[in-house]
């Protein structure tokens, strides 16, 4: 038997990317400089959050100094911990995860309390006392040295090795704090 000749209806249907030939066609949003519109929106959102963070953190020193005029560092630690705990509890309630916060073992809670005694309790007690004793413009740069101190602590605690470039960067960072603080 002979193969049957193909008719135009036997051919696979080709979807054309133009409105004239395809009624389901929707124009695509163009990419600006190779970035999709969704990425641009999330990038703008990231910039907005970053800017808001910088603006809020830039007022921390003033807020601490003003508050420490009225309360001592231990009271400020108590109220800030209370406020943070309430806010975290509300977030967990709204996310439906409040009960999950209480599913740990006794050992988990003991470890959490020990770590919580170190940070934030001891850290913030020292920080608030520093803000109480020093001018805000000196205390705030000293506060931000924790980002420099962590790599130094990783050497003895985590047995990390640092390259000469990393050591030079740490020295430069501390030198910057000295310049800003004096």
C-alpha positions in Angstrom: 0.0 0.0 0.0 1.1 3.5 -0.8 1.6 6.1 1.9 -1.2 8.6 2.1 -0.5 12.1 1.1 -0.5 14.6 4.0 -3.1 17.2 3.9 -2.7 20.7 5.5 -4.8 19.6 8.4 -2.4 16.7 9.3 0.5 19.1 9.9 1.3 20.0 13.5 -0.2 23.3 14.5 2.3 26.1 14.9 1.5 28.8 17.4 2.5 32.2 15.9 3.9 34.9 18.2 1.8 37.7 16.7 -1.7 38.8 17.5 -2.7 38.6 13.8 -2.2 34.9 13.7 -2.9 33.8 17.3 -6.0 35.0 19.3 -4.3 33.9 22.6 -1.3 36.1 22.1 -0.4 38.4 24.9 2.4 40.9 24.6 5.4 40.3 26.9 6.7 43.1 29.0 10.1 44.1 27.8 13.2 43.6 29.9 15.0 46.8 30.9 18.8 46.2 30.5 18.3 42.4 30.6 16.4 42.4 33.9 12.8 41.1 34.1 10.1 43.3 35.5 9.6 41.0 38.5 13.3 41.3 39.4 13.2 45.1 39.0 10.2 45.3 41.5 11.9 43.1 44.0 15.2 45.1 43.6 13.3 48.3 44.3 11.7 46.7 47.4 15.2 45.6 48.6 16.5 49.1 48.2 13.5 50.5 50.1 14.0 48.0 53.0 17.8 48.7 53.0 17.2 52.5 53.1 14.6 52.1 55.9 17.1 50.0 57.9 19.8 52.6 57.5 17.5 55.3 58.6 16.3 53.4 61.6 19.7 52.3 62.7 21.1 55.8 62.4 18.7 56.9 65.1 19.7 54.1 67.6 22.4 56.1 69.4 20.1 59.1 70.0 17.3 56.8 71.1 19.5 55.0 73.6 20.9 58.3 75.0 17.5 59.8 75.4 16.1 56.7 77.1 19.1 56.4 79.4 18.3 59.8 80.7 15.1 58.4 82.3 16.1 54.7 83.1 19.2 52.9 84.0 20.8 50.3 81.6 19.3 47.3 83.5 15.8 48.8 83.2 16.3 49.5 79.5 17.4 45.9 79.0 14.3 44.7 80.7 11.9 46.8 78.7 13.6 46.1 75.4 13.5 42.4 76.1 9.9 42.6 77.1 8.9 44.6 74.0 10.8 42.2 71.7 9.3 39.1 73.3 5.7 40.5 72.9 6.4 41.5 69.3 7.9 38.1 68.5 4.9 36.4 70.2 2.5 38.4 68.1 4.3 37.5 64.9 4.2 33.8 65.8 0.5 34.1 66.6 -0.3 35.7 63.2 1.8 33.2 61.4 0.1 30.3 63.2 3.4 29.1 64.7 3.0 30.1 68.4 2.6 26.5 69.6 5.7 25.4 67.6 7.7 27.7 69.9 6.9 25.4 72.8 7.8 22.0 71.3 11.4 21.9 72.4 13.0 19.6 75.0 14.1 20.7 78.4 17.7 20.6 77.2 16.8 22.9 74.2 15.3 25.5 76.6 18.3 25.3 79.0 20.7 25.9 76.1 18.5 28.7 74.8 18.5 30.4 78.2 22.3 30.1 78.5 22.9 31.5 75.0 20.3 34.2 75.7 22.2 35.2 78.9 25.2 35.8 76.8 23.6 37.5 73.8 21.5 39.6 74.0 21.5 40.0 77.8 25.2 40.5 78.6 25.9 42.1 75.2 23.2 44.7 75.6 23.9 45.4 79.2 27.5 46.3 78.3 26.2 48.2 75.3 23.7 50.2 77.3 26.3 51.0 80.0 28.6 52.2 77.2 25.9 54.5 75.9 25.3 55.7 79.4 29.0 56.5 80.0 30.2 57.7 76.5 28.9 60.3 74.1 26.6 58.7 71.5 29.0 59.6 68.6 31.7 57.5 70.3 29.6 54.6 71.5 27.9 53.9 68.2 31.1 53.3 66.2 32.4 51.1 69.0 29.1 49.1 68.9 29.6 48.4 65.2 33.0 46.7 65.8 31.2 43.4 66.5 31.4 42.8 62.7 35.1 43.1 63.0 35.4 41.2 66.3 33.5 38.0 65.1 36.2 37.0 62.6 38.8 37.5 65.3 36.8 35.2 67.6 36.5 32.6 64.9 40.3 32.1 65.0 40.5 30.5 68.5 36.9 29.2 68.8 36.4 27.7 65.3 40.1 27.2 64.4 39.7 29.4 61.4 42.8 30.7 59.5 42.9 34.3 58.2 44.8 35.5 55.2 47.1 38.5 55.3 44.5 40.4 53.3 41.8 39.6 55.9 44.0 40.7 58.7 44.8 43.9 56.9 41.1 44.5 56.4 40.5 44.0 60.1 43.3 46.4 61.1 41.9 49.0 58.6 38.4 48.5 60.0 39.6 49.1 63.6 41.6 52.1 62.4 38.5 53.6 60.9 36.7 53.2 64.2 39.5 55.0 66.0 39.4 57.8 63.5 35.6 58.1 63.7 35.5 57.9 67.5 38.2 60.5 68.2 
